[in-house]
Amino acid sequence: MMMSKIELINIDPLHPALHLTLARIWNAAVPPSLSVSDKFFKYNLEPALGEIQDYRLALADGIPAGFIQVSALPDTSWVSPPEMGWVNTIFVDPHFQHSGIGAALLQWGETWLKEQGCTRARLGGSLRPFAPGLPVDCNSVNFFLKQNYHFRQSGADEWDVARDLGDGLPISRKPLPETGEIRPAHPEDQDLLSEFFTRVFHGRWQYEYEEFLRIGGRISDFLILLLDQKVEGFCWITLPDSKRPLDRYFLNDLPQPWGQLGPIGVSAEVRKFGWGGLLLQSGLEQLRKRNTRGCVIDWTGLLEFYGKYDFAPFHQYQILIKDLA
């Protein structure tokens, strides 16, 4: 499409009208299975603690036509290497594609990342991710390959897996043992859970737990495994009224009510005893008690493990990285 003028403008990321505009452009650019509401943008355009972000809205003859958000985490190396920056999201209205808007947005974003000291850029997977990577359903990988992005060294894709918890199939594969307890966390468990994350998952999962509490998240969204008065495992669930919006899990093709599970993890000392599976089935039982139907476990490569619990591949994401040096 021919246009007389393309502008990349700065924006107020907290303005509700912008969130509606971005949801409209996004939903025009992606398949219906990936459509979202303005709540998705309201949440994702607020920076996490220590994160720096910037944004540009592309105007084509004054009409909003595309958007990019980029971010970096320069001073928290225990969460992510400071040389890695994120192209959190980039999308262009189909009416204005093939006109240079996408390339202009991406060039601006990469320049900004280099100015923050980043030497690599990753598509997706940011601290408040729009997606773990590039959704395969968008059929846009060739654009990024032409912009010198490449698949990460392992070459493995990430997946969301899904199940209808109203399918009547059993969840529990084995009963809980007499020792140990799995239950929702209480406010008074905060110190125990913090100690667990510091000891076992010092890194992104610890950061995300602390960030969730900082923004007022509900600690009972965590199920905890208690052994000898210590937390040795966790399972994080997301409900319709949780602080993390369900929009980010692309549940549109599943029956409502919706729910999400993950991440889930246990300490190395207890993994061989099957507590990971027991935590998973406990989390799924909690969701089923709340009448959850469509359930997603996001951002995983463990298709075989979750397949044992009747989860099937749902959305696929390609992990693309570019060297900026």
Secondary structure, DSSP 8 states (H G I E B T S, - for coil): ---S-EEEE---TT-HHHHHHHHHHHHHHS-GGG---HHHHHHHTS--TT-EEEEEEEEETTEEEEEEEEEE-TT-TTTS-TTEEEEEEEEE-GGGTTSSHHHHHHHHHHHHHHHTT-SEEEES--SS-S-SSEEGGG--HHHHHHTT-EE-TT---EEEEEEETTS-----SS---SS-EEEE--GGGHHHHHHHHHHH-TTHHHHHHHHHHHTT--GGGEEEEEETTEEEEEEEEE-TTSSS-GGGG--TTS-SSEEEEEEEEE-GGGGGGTHHHHHHHHHHHHHHHTT--EEEEEEE--HHHHHTTT-EEEEEEE-EEEE--
